[in-house]
């Protein structure tokens, strides 16, 4: 069973920065990795994605220029660097792995990010 564990969430003031991490069990070379988020009363939405080898990234419009997704396959880790945070960024952030061989998806338990003054 593939396990994903997020960490790094917390409380930050508007304009601040935070970095989230996701550790994946087993080798990551077969996984396309993504970050999603879900705010209270809203649907879960895609934040960013990164290809298996880390050569290509994609971002939601709200994340462009503020968030950076990266991966270190040797450490089985995917990160999301967030800056210039806004109150509307408040959400539970989830890490997702897609096995590009099988098409199966795996989700982490989520980590809470709260942006408030």
Buried (B, 14 or more C-beta within 10 A) or exposed (E): EBEBEBEBBEEBEEEBEBBBBBBBEEEBEEBBBBBBBBBEEEEBEBBBBBBBEBEEBBBBEBBEEBBBBBBEBEEBBBBBBBEEBEEEBBBBBBBBBBBEEEEEEBBBEBBEBBBEE
